Amino acid sequence: MVANHTTQKTILVDTTSVHLDNSILDTKGNNFAFVIRREVIKEYGFLTPSIIDKDYNALSNTRDIEIALELDIKKIPVIIVDKNISAKKLRKLEIELHQSDRNITHLEYSILSYEHYLLSKEDEGTYTKIESERLGVTTRSIQTKVALGKKWEMINPELKSMISEIDLRTKVDLKSLTALVEASEDEKQNVISKIKEIGVENTINKDLKPLIAPIFTRLTLESRNRKLNKNLNTSQQKQEDKFTAEEFEKLDDIFINHEETLSVEKMKKLFQYEIKTHFKLKINKDEKSEIDDIQLECSIDFKEEIELIKSLMKKD
């Protein structure tokens, strides 16, 4: 039997009586989609009732309500949820109403997934497994969305506003958000300045990557140096292990494994390319082209790793 938690009828309420303060997603904006939505409401009025709770907190259509306030629309249609639903279930309902919206972006879905995770992890065990089974998707897909939503909470308001608008046009990836979160204040301000130069309305994810590349490089170098120091400290214990240059292509522990700044596979390819270049091994055309693309994202100097390799190589 399907649960009945609403009044089952639409009523009109004063627009100003509906509360947006507790909304999970940002209700304001001036991006392309928001402008179109405003024009639709201006011409045709409210076409879909909003879901609200007994205290008149909006659970759906929050942007439409914001637009109605801007346009001075006096009354809007709403459906009031059953007053006996718990606060936790109301929050879950709000998340799922937003997630079912066709116009929602990848970033917004991730923000909602993180909120859903915070609600459910208290009593549902491994959230990603439960959610992946419920939605019929991979656990990796859910983990990525939750991680993205978590990183979003750490972004400052000015960057949030810019990234939200960019995300509406092209998906902003987890690594970019991670870099922005871990960036210094000077680096963040530099990214903000560069976006302003391009114009937020003209910026897409492709434009964002070169702005973030220097941050990627710094973070990767710092992590690489930590790993290198560890390798150098233990190199004396490995003197019995002598390798040829070709055999170093199979080593996983000599280079930095830092997934949040550059994927393991990309980092490995950069390192293998450096080995081949230094020891004059064969490099094919496709490999060179792929490396050129990766270096646009993050450029790493492997000089110290090469010295470590030379110290461990077989002697004739």
N, C-alpha and C positions, 0 to 999 in steps of 0.2 A: 504493500500500500504506500502511495506517495504521500509524504508529509505535507501538511497544510500549515504554513507558517505566516501567511499574509492575510490581509483583509479581503483579498480576492476582488477588490474594486479599486479603481483609480479615483483619487480625490484631488481637488485643487487646494494648494496652501500658499501662503505668502512666501515669495522667494526669499525675502530677508530672514525668514524664520528657520530656514534650513542651514545647518552648520557644516562648514568645510574644514574647520581647524584641525580635525583629527584624520583627515584624508591621508592615505598612504602615499599616493602619487601627487606630484605637483599639479595644481589646478590652473596655474597661470601660464601664459606663453604668448609668443608672437610669431611662432613658426608658421610655415606654409599651411600645414594641416589645420592648425588652430584658426587661422584666418578664414579658410574655407568653411570650417564648421560655424564660425560666427556669421558668415554670410547666409548660410543655409537657415540658421535659426532666425536671423533677421527677416528673411523672406517668408519662411514657412511656419515659424514658431516651433514650439516643443513638439516633436513627433513621437518621442518615446518617454514614458513616465520614469522617474527616478525612484530607486528603492531607498527608503530611509528607515531608521529605527524609531522606537517610540519617543525618543528624545530629539528627534528630527536631525540626527547626524546622517549625512549623505553616505550611502554605501555604493552607489553607482552613478554614472553620468555626471561626475563631479565637474568636469570641464564645461559641460553644457550649463550647469548651474552657475558657474563662474561667469560664463558668457551672458546668461540671463541677467545677472546682477549688473554687468557692464552696460547692457542694452536697456536697463531699467524696466525689464519685464516684471510686472507686479505679482503674477501668480504662475505657478508651474504645476504640472500633474505629477503626483507621486503615488506610490504604493507603500503602505506602512507594514513593516514586518511584525509578526507576533511578538507582543511585549514579553513573553515568557522565555524567549531565546536567551541563552547566556551570553555574556560579553565575549567570551572566547569564540563561540559559534558565530556571533555577529562579525567578528574580525575575519574569520575564515570565509564567511559569506562574501564580505567585501572583496577579499583577495580573489575569490573565484569568479565573482561578477566581472572584475577588471580583466582577469586572465582570459575570459571568454569573449572579450571585445576584439573584433576583427582588426581594429585600427591600432591595437597595442604594439609597441616596439619591443625588440629583443631585450633592450636594457630595462624597460618598464616591467616586462615579464620576469626578468631576473630579480628586480627589486621586490616584486610580489612573492617570488619563490623564496627569497630570504626571509621575508616576514612570515610566510607560511611555515618555513622551517623553525623559526623561533617559537611559533605557537605549538607545533606538533612534537618537537623533540622532547618536550617535558614528559610525554606519556606514550609516544608511539615508536620508541626505539630508533632504529636506523631509518631516518627520514628518506634518504635517497632511494633506498631499496623499496620502501612502501610506495613512494610517489612514482617511481619508474614502473612498477607493476600496475599501479592504478591507471597511469596514462599510456602504458604500452610503449615506453621509450627506454633508452639505455640509462643506466645509473650515471654514466659519465656526463650525459646531457643535463641531468638534474644537478649534479655536483658543480658543473661549470656555471649554471645559472645562479646557484646559491652563492658560489664564490664571487661572482660578479656583483650580486646584490650586496654582499658584505663589504666589498671594496668601495662600493658607491657611498656607503655611510661615512666613509673617511675622506671624501672629496669636499673641498671648501665650496660655499654657496655660489661664488662667481663662476668657478669652473663647472659646477653642476649645471648651471643655467646654460652655459655654452655647449657642454657635452650633450645635454638633453636635446638641444636643437639639432646638433650634428647627427645624433643617433636617429632622429626621425627620417633622415635622408639615407644614411648608410650605417650599418651595424658597427658599434664601437666595441672592439674586442677586449678580452680580459687582460691581456698583457699591457695594452695601452693604459687601462685604468690602474693596473698595479704600479706602473711606472709613475703615473701622476700622483698616486697616493704616497709613494716613497720619495718623490722629488723634494728637493729643498724649496724653501719659499722663493728664492731667486729663480730657480728653474720653473716653478709654477707661474710666477709673474711673467717670465719670458714667453712661456707658451700662451698665456692670456694675451700678451701684447701682440704676438704673431697672429693669433686668431683674429684679433681686432683689425690688424692690417689687411688680412685677407677679406674680412667681413664674415661674421658668424653665419649669415644667411647664404654665403657662398662656399663655406667650408664643408668638406666631406671627410670621411675616415682616411681616404688616400692622402689628403692634405695634412692630416693630423700626424701620420706616421713619421715623416721627416722632422717634425717639430719635437717629437718625443724621442727620436733616435739618439740624441746626445745623452739623454737620461738613461736609456737602455744601456748605452755604452758604459757610463760611469758605474751603474749598478752591477753590470756583468763583470767589469774589471775588478770591482771590490770583492765580489764573490769568488771570482777566479783566483785572485791573490790569496784569499783565505785558503782555498783548496790547494793552491800551489805551495804555500808555506807548509801545509800538512804533508804534501808529497815530498818536499825537500827534507823535512825533518825525519821522514821514514826511509829516505833513499838509501841510507847506509845499510838498512836491513834487507835491501833488495839487490845487493851487489852480485848475488849468485844468479840473478835473472838477467840475462843479456839478450837484447833483441836486435833484429835488423830493422831498418826504417819501415819496410813493408809490414812487418809484424805489429808496429805501433798503430796501424790503422784499426786494429782489432781491440785496442785498449780502451776501456771505458772509464778508468779511474784516474787518468792523467789530466783530463780537461775538466773544466767546471761544468757541473750539471745543475743549471739554475733555471728551472722551467718557467718561473714567473717573469723573467726578463727575455729569454730566448728559448725556444723549444729545444729539447735534448737533441733531436735529430738535426736541427739547423746548426746547433753548436758543434756537433760531431762533424758535420760536413765542412764547416769552417776550419776546424782543427786538422782534419784529414787533408784538406786542400793546402794548408800551411806546411804540413809535412811533405807533401808531394812537391811543392814549390821549392822548399829548402833543400831537399835531397834529390831534386831533379828527376822525379818520377813522372810517368806519363799522365797527362791531364787531357780529357777529351773536351770537345767543343760544348756539348750539352752541360757538362759539369761546370765549366767556366761560366756559362750563362747563368746557371742556377746560383753560383756563388756570388756573382755580381748583384743579383736580386737580394740575396740575404744580407750582403754588406750595406745595402741601402737602409736596411732595418737596424743593423748594429755592426759596428766595425771593431774587431778585437785584435790586439797585438799579442802574438803567441811567442815572442822572443824568449821569454824565460822558460817556457815549456820546452822549446826546442833545445835550450841549453841542458835542461834536465834529461831530455831524451839522449843527447850526445854523451852525457856522462854515464848512461846505462847501456849504451850500444856495445855490440860485440867488437872486440879488438882483433884485428888480423895478426 
